[in-house]
Amino acid sequence: MDILVLGCGIGGLVASNVLKERLGDRADVTVVDKMKFFRFPPSYPWVMLGERKPEQVQRKLEVLRKKGIKVLTGEVSAIDLESRSVQVNGSGLSYDYLVIALGAQYAPERIPGLLENSHHIYDLDSALRFWRALKEFDGGTIAVGVSSLPFKCPAAPYEAAFLIDHYFRERGLGDKVRIRFFTPEGLPLPSAGPDIGNSTFEFMKSRGIDAKFKVKLKEVKSDEAVFEDGSTIRFDLLFAVPPHICPEVVQRAGLTDQTGWIPVDPATMRTSYSNVYAVGDITAVPTPSGFVPYLPKAGVFAHRQAEIVANNLAVEIKHRGREKAWDGGGACFLMTGGGQAGFVKGTWFAKPHPDIEFHSPSRIWYMQRVLFEKYWMRHWF
C-alpha cells in the first residue's frame, strides 16, 4: 500500500508521522517537499525580532527516515488523478492514497511594486530580512497590513504590529515610530466574531496603532501604499502580507473550484476524487454557520485535519478502529509584546455559530506559546 503525502509543512508532517505510526509495515509512506528542511512558521515573529536564529526554528526532513517515512526532495510538476501518479523531478510516483498538503503559494507580483517595496515574515528568509530592516530603522511610519484575502494565520499581521510597536518602545523610540495598519477585513480576526474583533481593535487603539479597514491594496510605491478606493498610506517601512494563491500544479490537475482552492468535505477532508485528500492552507473549507464563509487558513487547522485524515486512512486500511469527523476545533496565540500573549480557542463548526473564547494577554499565555514551540520541534522529529 503506497501513501503519498505532497508537502511537508505542518499538515504534511503530522499526516506522514501519524500514518506511519498507525500503519507501520502495512503501508509505505512517502513525503515529498521541495525543501530539505521543515521550518516552523509560528516562530517567525521571534525571528523578526532577532529572538530566534534559523537553526532554532528548522529541522532536517532527513530525520523522518528514522521513523520509516520515505523522504523525497523535489518539485511536484504534475498530478494525474486518473492514473493515480505524481511527477516529481521528472519521475513518476504511483499511489493508492494521496494526501495533498502543498500549502499556499505567495504571489507578491500580483500587486505592482509590492515585491520591491515591502517586507513580510511568511517564510524564514523574509523574516530574517525584515529583522535586518528593523534593526536599522530609527524613526518614521511603519505600515503593517494585509494585501488581499485569503491569507494564512489570521493573527499574524496583528501580532506583527503589536510586536513591532513594543520593540521600538523598548529601544526608546516609541515616540519616533508610528504604526499604521490596513486590511480588507471589516474588523480584526473576523472569523472569531465581532466581540473578539472589537476587543482587538480597542487594544490596537490603546497602543496608538491607527487602523484602516475594508481597503484592498492596489499598488505600492517606494513610500506609499495605494488602495482601490483611492486612499493612501505613506510609509518609511512596509510590512504587507503577500497575496496567496493555490500552486499551479494543483490548478492544472483540476482539483480547484471557483474559490481557487481545493474543495473538501469539512469533516473528513476528502476531495471529490477517490482516495485523494487535502489538508491545510490549500483547501477551501466552508463554514455555513460561521462568521466568515470559509475557514481561515491556519497551522492549527492543518494539524487537526491531518490527524483526522491519518486516523481514517488507518481505519480503512486495517479494517479496525473508528473513523472520526473533524469538528473545526482549533486555538491560536496572539503575542502582544513584553512577554505577554492572548489566546483564542474554539470550535468553528459549532451551531448556531462558532463557540469561541478569548483570553486576554498575559504572561501565562506567553509561556504556553513558548512551550508550544518547544513541544512541536521535539515531538514530530
C-alpha positions in Angstrom: 0.0 0.0 0.0 1.5 3.3 -1.1 0.5 6.5 0.6 1.9 9.7 -0.9 2.0 13.0 1.0 2.7 16.1 -1.0 4.2 18.8 1.1 5.9 18.7 4.5 4.7 21.8 6.2 2.6 21.4 9.4 -0.2 19.3 7.7 2.1 17.1 5.8 4.5 16.5 8.7 1.7 15.5 11.0 -0.1 13.3 8.4 3.1 11.4 7.5 4.0 10.8 11.2 0.6 9.6 12.3 0.1 7.4 9.2 3.5 5.6 9.7 2.9 5.3 13.4 -0.6 3.8 12.9 0.2 1.6 9.9 3.7 0.5 10.3 4.8 -2.0 7.7 1.3 -2.2 6.2 1.9 0.9 4.1 4.8 2.8 2.5 4.5 6.4 3.5 6.4 8.9 1.2 6.5 12.6 1.8 7.6 15.0 -1.0 8.8 18.5 -0.4 10.9 20.9 -2.4 12.9 21.8 0.7 15.3 19.7 2.8 14.2 21.4 6.0 10.9 21.7 7.9 10.5 25.3 9.1 8.1 26.3 11.9 6.1 29.4 10.9 4.8 30.2 14.4 8.4 31.0 15.3 8.8 33.6 12.6 7.7 36.6 14.7 10.6 35.8 17.1 12.9 35.6 14.1 11.6 39.0 13.1 12.7 40.4 16.4 16.1 38.6 16.4 15.0 36.4 19.3 15.4 33.1 17.3 18.1 32.0 14.9 17.4 29.9 11.8 18.7 26.7 13.3 16.3 27.0 16.2 13.2 27.0 14.0 14.0 24.3 11.5 14.8 20.6 11.3 16.1 18.4 8.6 13.4 16.3 6.9 16.0 13.5 6.6 15.4 12.7 10.3 12.0 11.3 9.3 13.7 8.4 7.7 14.5 7.0 11.1 10.7 6.6 11.6 10.4 4.6 8.4 9.0 7.6 6.4 10.4 7.9 2.9 11.5 11.5 2.2 11.9 12.8 -1.4 13.2 16.3 -2.1 11.8 17.7 -5.3 9.3 19.8 -7.1 5.9 18.3 -7.9 5.4 19.0 -11.6 2.2 17.1 -12.4 -0.7 15.2 -10.6 -2.5 12.7 -12.7 -5.7 11.7 -10.9 -6.8 9.1 -13.5 -3.6 7.1 -13.4 -3.0 7.8 -9.7 0.5 9.1 -10.2 2.5 12.2 -9.4 5.5 13.6 -11.3 8.5 14.6 -9.1 11.9 15.5 -10.6 10.9 14.1 -13.9 9.9 10.7 -12.5 6.5 9.2 -11.8 5.3 8.0 -8.4 2.2 5.9 -8.1 -0.1 6.0 -5.1 -3.0 4.2 -3.6 -3.9 7.1 -1.4 -2.8 10.8 -1.9 -2.7 13.5 0.7 -2.2 17.0 -0.7 -0.6 19.4 1.8 1.3 21.8 -0.6 0.1 24.9 1.2 -0.5 28.3 -0.3 2.0 30.0 -2.7 2.9 33.6 -2.3 2.3 35.9 -5.3 3.6 39.4 -4.5 3.9 40.1 -8.2 0.1 40.4 -8.4 0.3 43.8 -6.9 2.6 46.3 -8.7 5.5 47.4 -6.5 4.8 45.1 -3.6 7.8 42.8 -4.1 10.3 45.6 -4.4 9.0 47.8 -1.6 7.7 45.6 1.2 8.6 43.0 3.8 6.8 40.1 5.3 7.5 37.2 7.7 5.7 34.4 5.9 8.9 32.5 5.2 12.2 32.3 7.1 14.4 34.2 4.7 11.8 37.1 4.6 11.6 37.2 8.4 15.4 37.5 8.6 15.4 40.3 6.0 12.8 42.1 8.0 14.8 41.8 11.2 17.7 43.4 9.5 15.5 46.3 8.3 14.0 46.8 11.8 17.5 47.0 13.4 18.4 49.8 11.1 15.2 51.7 11.4 15.4 54.7 13.7 12.1 56.6 13.2 9.2 57.2 10.9 6.0 55.5 9.8 5.8 51.7 9.6 2.7 50.5 7.6 1.6 46.9 8.6 -1.2 45.2 6.8 -2.8 42.6 4.6 -2.7 42.9 0.8 -5.6 40.6 -0.1 -7.8 37.8 1.1 -7.5 34.9 2.0 -4.2 34.7 3.8 -2.9 32.2 6.4 -2.5 32.7 10.1 -5.2 35.3 10.8 -3.5 36.7 13.8 0.0 37.1 12.2 -0.3 40.7 10.9 -1.9 41.9 14.1 0.8 40.1 16.1 3.4 41.7 14.0 2.0 45.2 14.6 2.0 44.7 18.3 5.5 43.2 18.5 7.0 45.9 16.2 5.4 48.6 18.4 6.8 47.1 21.6 10.2 46.5 20.0 10.6 50.3 19.3 9.2 51.3 22.7 11.9 49.0 24.3 14.5 50.8 22.2 13.3 54.2 23.5 11.9 55.1 20.0 8.2 54.8 20.8 7.6 58.5 20.2 9.5 58.4 16.9 7.8 55.4 15.3 4.2 55.4 14.2 2.4 52.1 13.3 -0.4 52.3 10.7 -2.4 49.2 9.9 -4.5 48.3 6.9 -6.6 45.3 5.8 -9.5 44.3 3.6 -11.2 42.8 6.6 -14.0 44.6 8.4 -12.5 44.0 11.8 -9.5 42.2 13.3 -9.8 38.4 13.3 -13.2 38.3 11.6 -13.5 34.5 11.8 -13.5 34.8 15.6 -16.6 37.0 15.6 -17.3 40.7 16.3 -16.7 40.6 20.1 -13.2 39.4 19.7 -12.6 41.6 16.7 -13.8 44.7 18.6 -11.7 43.8 21.7 -8.6 43.5 19.5 -9.4 46.8 17.8 -9.7 48.6 21.1 -6.3 47.1 22.1 -4.8 48.4 18.9 -6.1 51.9 19.7 -4.7 51.7 23.3 -1.3 51.1 21.8 -1.7 54.1 19.4 -1.9 51.9 16.3 -4.0 53.5 13.6 -6.2 51.0 11.7 -7.7 51.2 8.2 -10.3 48.5 7.4 -12.1 47.4 4.3 -9.3 48.5 2.0 -7.7 46.4 -0.7 -4.1 47.2 -1.8 -3.8 48.2 -5.4 -0.3 49.4 -5.8 2.9 50.1 -3.8 5.2 52.9 -4.5 8.6 53.5 -2.8 7.0 55.4 0.0 3.2 55.0 -0.4 0.6 52.2 -0.4 -2.3 52.9 -2.8 -5.7 51.3 -2.3 -8.5 50.5 -4.7 -10.8 53.2 -3.1 -8.2 55.8 -3.9 -6.9 56.3 -0.4 -3.2 56.0 0.5 -0.8 55.5 3.4 2.6 57.0 3.3 5.3 54.9 4.9 9.0 54.7 5.6 8.9 50.9 6.0 6.2 48.5 4.8 5.2 45.1 6.2 2.5 43.5 3.9 1.1 40.0 3.8 1.6 39.0 0.2 -1.3 37.6 -1.9 -1.8 33.9 -1.5 -2.7 31.6 -4.4 -3.1 27.8 -4.9 0.0 26.2 -6.5 -0.3 26.0 -10.3 0.3 22.2 -10.4 -2.9 21.7 -8.3 -4.9 24.0 -10.6 -3.7 22.1 -13.7 -4.8 18.8 -12.1 -8.4 20.2 -12.0 -8.6 20.0 -8.2 -9.7 23.5 -7.5 -13.1 25.2 -7.7 -14.4 28.8 -8.1 -12.7 29.7 -4.8 -9.3 28.9 -6.3 -8.6 26.3 -3.7 -9.4 22.6 -3.3 -12.9 21.9 -2.0 -13.1 19.2 0.6 -15.6 17.5 2.9 -15.2 19.6 6.1 -15.5 16.6 8.4 -13.1 14.2 6.6 -11.0 16.4 4.2 -11.9 14.1 1.3 -11.9 15.6 -2.1 -14.3 14.6 -4.9 -11.7 12.2 -6.3 -11.3 8.7 -5.0 -8.6 8.2 -2.3 -7.5 11.8 -2.6 -7.4 14.1 0.5 -6.3 17.6 1.1 -5.3 19.4 4.3 -4.2 22.8 5.4 -3.9 26.1 3.5 -4.5 24.6 0.1 -8.2 23.8 1.0 -11.5 25.7 0.9 -13.4 24.6 3.9 -17.0 26.1 4.1 -18.3 27.3 7.4 -22.1 27.8 6.8 -22.7 28.7 10.4 -19.5 30.8 10.8 -18.7 34.5 10.9 -17.0 34.1 7.5 -17.9 31.9 4.6 -14.7 29.8 4.7 -12.5 28.6 7.4 -9.3 30.8 7.8 -6.0 29.2 6.8 -4.0 28.3 9.9 -1.5 25.8 11.0 -3.6 24.6 13.9 -6.3 23.6 11.5 -3.8 21.8 9.2 -2.6 19.9 12.2 -6.1 18.8 13.3 -7.1 18.0 9.7 -4.0 15.8 9.2 -4.7 13.8 12.3 -8.3 13.1 11.1 -7.1 12.0 7.6 -4.4 9.8 9.1 -6.8 8.2 11.5 -9.4 7.5 8.9 -7.0 6.1 6.4 -5.5 3.8 9.1 -9.0 2.5 9.9 -9.9 1.9 6.3 -6.6 0.1 5.5 -6.5 -2.0 8.7 -10.3 -2.6 8.9 -10.1 -1.8 12.6 -10.9 1.2 14.7 -13.4 4.0 14.3 -13.4 6.8 11.8 -13.5 10.3 13.2 -15.1 13.6 12.0 -13.3 16.9 12.4 -15.3 19.5 14.5 -13.5 22.6 13.3 -11.7 22.9 16.6 -8.5 25.0 17.0 -6.6 27.5 19.0 -4.3 30.5 18.4 -2.0 32.7 20.4 -1.7 36.4 19.8 1.6 37.8 21.1 1.4 41.4 22.1 5.0 42.2 23.3 6.6 42.4 26.7 6.3 38.7 27.3 2.6 38.6 27.0 0.1 36.9 24.7 -3.6 36.4 24.3 -5.3 33.1 23.5 -8.2 32.3 21.2 -9.8 28.8 21.3 -13.0 27.4 19.8 -14.9 25.1 17.7 -15.6 26.8 14.3 -18.2 24.3 13.2 -20.4 24.7 16.3 -24.1 25.7 15.7 -25.8 28.1 15.5 -22.5 29.9 15.4 -18.8 29.1 16.3 -18.2 28.6 20.0 -15.1 30.7 20.6 -13.5 32.1 23.7 -10.8 34.8 24.1 -8.3 35.1 26.9 -6.7 38.5 27.4 -3.0 38.9 27.0 -1.0 37.7 30.0 2.4 36.2 30.9 0.8 32.7 31.3 -0.4 32.5 27.7 3.0 33.7 26.5 4.7 30.9 28.4 2.2 28.5 26.9 3.2 29.8 23.5 6.9 29.1 24.2 6.1 25.6 25.4 4.0 25.0 22.3 7.1 25.8 20.1 9.3 23.5 22.2 6.8 20.7 22.0 6.4 20.9 18.3 10.1 21.0 17.4 10.7 17.9 19.6 7.6 15.8 19.2 7.5 15.5 15.4 11.2 14.8 14.9 
